[in-house]
Amino acid sequence: MKTVRSLIILMTLTGFVFTSCKKTTTPETPENNSVVAWAVGAMDTNNVGMILYTDDAGETWKRQGEATMFQGIEINNVWAIDQQNAWIVCSGNRIYRTINGGESWIQVLAPNIPGNPDLTGISIIDNTTLWVSGDRGTVYSSSDAGNNWTVYDTTNFRHGMMQGIHAITRNIIYAAGELTLQMGTWGYLVRTLNGGITWDSISLPGNYNQHAWIGVTATDSNNVIVYGQTGHYAVTRNGGNYWYTADPVSPSDINSLVMLSPESFWGACDFDLIFKTFDGGETWLEQTSQGPSNQYLVGIDTYYTQTALIVGESADSTRSGKILRTRDGGNNWSLRHVCAAKLNKVSFAKPQGK
């Protein structure tokens, strides 16, 4: 597929149960009808990067961003802090932010890196502490909202594609991606416990690093998931002291995953596959996608536990994308938008920017 973009399992688990999702959870709060979110994507047929905005929890969408500003730019990821503030990372080592709900976008001066790598990952804590990752072993951070940056030695990341990054605290950060080695493409997972001063590579049981990693996420410093190629994932529930692995969710790549709690996860996969678990991965529930078929579902985000958005992109060279939404925990998904650009990621403005 595109650039290679998981779920506590019992150690004796050898497989999963796939059924239609019928589980219900706590109802949403009434305020989610006015929730803001952004979706971003690749260039349209006019070669302009795509930014889409909703202020009604994904019911309707409108385009943002000046064509001249995003001409020739792929927009790879987005992080919404609140209804006014959001950040995007792009091709060519470009970063932009909005402070007025997307009415205008400001380019943030990124650190000078040879070759201008494509940026693919972004994680923000405390509203001002940013972590960014990308290809060619790119990882850098800012503690003052992008005014100053610290660039980390690419030898820590073996010059690989560090596609996913997740900052749990100011000190604990994970980065995940892939390395191109003589024997092929392998996954690579690294962690710092001291804010980037030193980094450790993580060896996973069952030789699971033979699978390229697409992303990493967590609920807290104990519960962390790395996920990626051909439905593979690994989980820790004790801060990385031990990692659990099991059979893949499906043959399709897990392109994006959110953790609702240490026991509940939601994943978006290739070829319109959506999976969810309520029991830490003991069973997986397959949900039904909608809209144009033969698409990679590459981005997912949630607002509380019932409302979620998924963005997708055509699996071929066609420039097309779609946005799906559920309001009932995935029992039903509806097609909310289609556009002439491949969509990459989506982000809700969370309560209090969380």
N, C-alpha and C positions, 0 to 999 in steps of 0.2 A: 504494500500500500504506500501511501505518502511517506514522508519521513516518519520513522518509527516513533511514534508518539508515545492490597488487592483487596481482614477477612480472616479472622481467626479461625483456624480449622483444627478440629480434634486431631491429635497426632496419628490416630488410627484411621482417619477418614480416607477413603480411596476413591470416592466419586461424589456426585451431586445429584439432587433431585430437581428436575425442571418441571414446573407447572405454571398455570396461568395465575397471575398475581391477583389475589382477592383479599389480601390482608388490609385492614383499616387501622389507622393510628389516630392520635389526638387531632381534633379539628384545628384548623388554622385560626389565628386571630383575625378579626374582621378587617383590620387595617391593610391586609395584603392586597386589596383591590387597587391601591394607589402606589404599589411598589415599583421602584425604578430598576432597570437592568440595561446592560449593554451587551451586544453581540458583535464580534469582529471577524473579518475574513480577508481573503485574498483579493486580488484585483478583479474588477468587473471587465466587461467587454471593451470599456474605454481605458483600461489599465489604471483604474483608480481604486485604491484600497477601500474596503467596506467597513463602515461603522454604522450599526443600527441601534436604535434607542427606543425603549418603552417606558411609559410612566403609568401603565395600567396592568402591571404584573404579566406582561406578555400578550395581552389581548390584541393590541395593535402596535405597529412598529413604523418608525420613520428614520430616514437616513440622516446622518450627521457628518460633518467634516467638509472642508473645502477641497474641491477637486484638485486645485493647484498644489495644495499642501501634501496630498496623498497620492499624487501622480507617480506611478511606477513603484509603489510601496505595498508590500504584503504586510498585513496587520495580523500578527500571530497569536497574541494573547492579550487579555484585559483583566484588570483588577479594580472593581468598584469599591471605594471606601464608604461613601454615603451618597445621598441624592445629588450632591454637587461635585464631588471629587472622584475622579477615576483616572487610571493610568493604562497606557497601552505600550506594548513592545513590538517591534517591527523588524523587517528585513534591513540589512545594511547598518546594524548597530544604531537604530533610531528609537528614541523614546519620546512619547508625548503624554500630556496630561490635560485634564480639564478641571477648572475650579468653579464652573458655572453651569453644571448639568449638561455639558456638551455643546452649549451654544458656540463656544470657540475652543480650539485645541492649541496648546502651546508646546513647541518642541523643547525638550529638556536636553541640555548638553550632556551627552554621554561621554564616558572616558574614551580617550584615544586608544584604539586597539587596531593593530595592523590587520589589514584585510577586511575591516568592517564586517564582523560576523553577523549572521542572522540571529536575532534574539527570539527565544521561544518560551521561556519561563519567567514568571514574575510572582513574587510573594511579598506581602506587606504586613508588618505588624506595627502597632503603636501609631499608625497613620503616617509616620515619617520615616520608619526604618524599612528600606526596600532591598530586596534581593532579586537579582536578574541573572538568567543563564541563557546559553545558546550554543552554537556550534563552535568548533575549534577549541574546545575546552574552556569556553568563556563563562566565568562566574565573577560578578562584582556586586558591591553593596553600597548603600548610602544610609547614614544615620540622621541626615538633615534634609530629607525630602528632595534629594537629587542635586543639592548645591555642591556637594563634594562626594567623590566616589573612592572606594578601595577596590583595586583589581587584584584578584588572587592568582597565584602562579599556575599557569596552565599545566605544568607538570603534575600537579595534584590530580588533575582530571584527564591526564594522558592525551590531551588535545582532542578528546572525543566530543560527540554531540550530547551536551548536557541539557536534554530537552525539558526535564522537570525539576523544579526546585520548591522547597517548602520550608519556611521559617516558622518553627514552633514557638521559640522564644528568641530573644536577642542573641542568645548563646548557642542554641541547638538548631541546626539547619541541616537538612538532607538535600542532596542533589542526585538525580538519577538520569541515566542516558545509555549510550551505546559506544562501543569502541570497535573500530575496524582493525582486526588483527589478521595475522597470516592465515589462521584457520577459519576466518570468517568474522561475522558481526557478533559481538558478545555484549551482554548487559554490564553496566557499571554503576555501583551504588556507593556514595561517599557520605560522610557525616562529620560535622564539627561540633564539639561541645564547648568551645570557647570563642564563639563568634567569628570563626574563620582563621584564627591564629595557626591552628594545626588541623589537618584533615586525615581521616582514616577511611580506607576502603573497606567495604563489608563483604565478606564471603558468605554466600547463602548455601544452606544444605541442599543436597540432591543435585548439586551442580547447576543450580537454577540461574546462575549468571550467564549460562549459555544462551539465555533468552534476552533479547534487547529490551531495555526498560523505557517506558514512555513517560511515566509520571510517578510522583510520590506525594502522599498526603497523610494527615494525622488528625486526631482529636486532641491529643495532648502528648507530652513527652514519652509516655509509656506505649500508647497505641498508634502504631505507624504502619502504613501499607505502601509497598512498591508494586507497580503493576505495568503490564505491557504486552509484549508480542505473544501472539497465539494463545491469548486467554490466560497467561501465566501471571502469578502474583506471589508475594511473600509477605508475612505479617509478623509483627512483634507486639507483645502485650506487656513487655517488661523493659521497655526502653532500649531494645536492641541486644539484650543479653542472650536471647534465643529467638530465632526466626522459624516460623512454621510455614511449610509449603504443602501443596496438595495438587491433585489433578487440575488442569486448566478449566476455567469456566466454560469455554467453548473454543473451537479452532480459530475464532476471530480475535483480532487484537482488542485489548481493553484500552481505549484511547483516552478516556477520562473517567474519573471516579471520585465520588464524594462520600465522606463518612458522616452520617447523621448522628451516630453514637458509636461507642466501641463495639456494638453488636449489629448495627444497621448500616449497610453500605449500598450505594446505587452506582451502576456502571453503564457507560455508553460504549458500544463496540462497533466493529465493522459490520457492513451489510445489514443495517437497520436493527441490530440486536440490542436489547435493553435488559439488564439483569439486576435483581435486587435481592438482598438477604436481610432477614430480621434476626437471625440467630448466629451471627458471627461467621457465616459461611457454611454451617452444617447443611443447609439446603439453599438452593438458589431458585428464584422465581423469575421466569421469563415473561416479559411484558410485550405488548403489541405496539409496534411503531405505526406511524401514519405518514401519508404524503408520498412524494416521489420515491420509488424504490431504488435499489442498487446504490445506496449511499453509505458512506462511512459516517457513523455518529461519533463526533470527535470532541464535543464539549458538553458538560453537564454542570448545572449548579442548582441549588435548592434555596427556598425561602421557608424557614421552619421545616416541617416534616412532610407536608402534603403537596406543596407547590414546587414544581421543578421545571426547568427549561433545558432542552437539548438542542444543540445545533449540529448540522450535518453538511456533508459535501459530496458531490458526485464522485463515484469510484473510477470514472474515466476522465478524459481530458476536458469534458464539458464544464463550462463555468456555471455551476448552479449550486445552490445551497438551500437549506430549509431550517425552520425553527419549529420545534414541537413543544407542547406544554401539557402538564397534568395538574389538576387541582385536587385530586383525590388519592394521592400516593402512588399513582401509576396504574390504577384500575382502568383508567381511560386516558389516552393521549390524543390530543387534537393538533392538526396542522395549523399554525398561526401565521406563517409567512414563508414565502419562497422568493429567491432573488437570483440575479445573474452573476453570482460570485460564490466560490467555495467558502463556507463559514468555518472558522477554526475554534473559537472559544466563546463562552458566555459567562457573565458575572452579575449576580444580584447585588444591589446596594443593601447590605445587611443592616439590621437594627443596631444602632450605635456603631456602625462601621465594622461589625464583627464578621 
